[in-house]
């Protein structure tokens, strides 16, 4: 019985050391995915601008044909609606005109609020 208790204590101690590091990496991985998705959306916005001579009014115009663009000239970027969501399941913020350029793209990070550090940090296209 004592041996079993000792083994359980050792396993608990190891789990206490390993699990925080593992969960810290999950947050960092989501930040990396958010940066990659933001770059893809940025390319899609730029392609839309080149193709149609204007910036999209909203990110929805990257996946659904706007009414002012004829169907025969509609050439949507290769994005799906789920590509417009950050790794935390929220829509990327898009402002046009932007405060930092022609348009601003932003994910609010894990906490969903402006600012933050590490996994709560915002992911933006202007830094």
C-alpha positions in Angstrom: 0.0 0.0 0.0 2.8 2.4 0.8 4.4 1.7 -2.5 1.2 2.6 -4.3 1.0 5.9 -2.4 4.6 6.7 -3.2 4.0 6.1 -6.9 0.9 8.2 -6.9 2.8 11.1 -5.3 5.6 10.8 -7.8 3.2 10.9 -10.7 1.4 13.9 -9.2 4.7 15.8 -8.8 5.7 15.1 -12.4 2.3 16.1 -13.7 2.6 19.3 -11.7 5.8 20.1 -13.5 4.9 19.0 -17.0 1.3 20.2 -17.4 1.9 23.9 -17.0 4.6 23.9 -19.7 2.3 21.9 -22.0 -0.6 24.3 -21.6 1.7 27.3 -22.1 2.7 25.9 -25.5 -0.9 25.5 -26.5 -1.5 29.2 -26.1 1.7 30.0 -28.1 0.6 27.7 -30.8 -2.8 29.4 -31.1 -1.0 32.8 -31.3 1.1 31.3 -34.2 -2.0 30.1 -36.0 -3.7 33.5 -35.5 -0.7 35.2 -37.2 -0.8 32.7 -40.1 -4.5 33.2 -40.6 -4.2 36.9 -40.4 -1.5 36.8 -43.1 -3.8 34.7 -45.3 -6.7 37.2 -44.9 -4.3 40.1 -45.6 -3.3 38.5 -48.9 -7.0 37.9 -49.8 -7.9 41.5 -49.0 -5.0 42.7 -51.2 -6.1 40.3 -54.1 -9.7 41.6 -53.8 -8.4 45.2 -54.0 -6.3 44.4 -57.1 -9.2 42.6 -58.8 -12.0 45.0 -58.1 -10.3 48.4 -57.5 -11.5 48.7 -54.0 -11.1 47.2 -50.5 -13.8 44.9 -49.2 -16.4 46.6 -47.0 -16.3 43.6 -44.7 -14.4 40.3 -44.5 -17.7 38.6 -45.6 -17.0 40.0 -49.1 -14.0 37.7 -49.3 -16.3 34.6 -49.3 -19.6 35.9 -50.6 -20.0 37.9 -53.8 -20.8 41.6 -53.2 -23.8 42.9 -55.0 -21.8 45.5 -57.0 -19.6 42.8 -58.6 -21.1 41.0 -61.5 -21.1 37.2 -61.2 -19.1 36.7 -64.4 -16.2 38.7 -63.0 -16.4 37.3 -59.5 -13.2 35.5 -58.7 -13.3 34.9 -54.9 -10.1 34.4 -53.0 -9.7 30.8 -51.8 -11.0 31.5 -48.3 -13.9 29.7 -46.5 -16.0 31.3 -43.8 -14.2 29.3 -41.1 -10.9 30.9 -42.3 -12.3 34.3 -41.1 -12.4 33.0 -37.5 -9.4 33.2 -35.2 -8.2 30.1 -33.2 -10.4 31.1 -30.3 -13.6 31.0 -32.5 -14.1 34.7 -32.8 -14.2 36.7 -36.1 -11.1 38.8 -37.0 -11.7 42.5 -36.6 -11.5 44.4 -39.9 -11.6 48.2 -40.1 -11.6 50.0 -43.4 -10.3 52.6 -43.5 -7.9 51.6 -40.8 -6.1 53.7 -38.2 -2.7 52.2 -39.1 -3.0 51.8 -42.8 -5.7 51.4 -45.6 -7.2 48.6 -43.4 -6.6 47.1 -40.0 -6.9 43.4 -39.2 -6.9 42.2 -35.6 -7.5 39.2 -33.4 -8.0 40.0 -29.7 -6.1 36.9 -28.5 -7.3 34.3 -25.9 -9.0 36.8 -23.6 -11.0 38.6 -26.3 -10.0 42.0 -25.0 -7.7 44.7 -26.4 -4.1 44.3 -25.2 -2.7 41.5 -23.1 0.5 39.5 -23.0 1.5 36.0 -24.2 -1.6 34.1 -25.4 -3.8 37.1 -24.5 -1.8 39.4 -26.7 -3.5 40.9 -29.8 -2.4 39.7 -33.2 -2.5 42.6 -35.7 -1.3 43.5 -39.2 0.3 46.8 -38.4 3.3 45.9 -36.3 
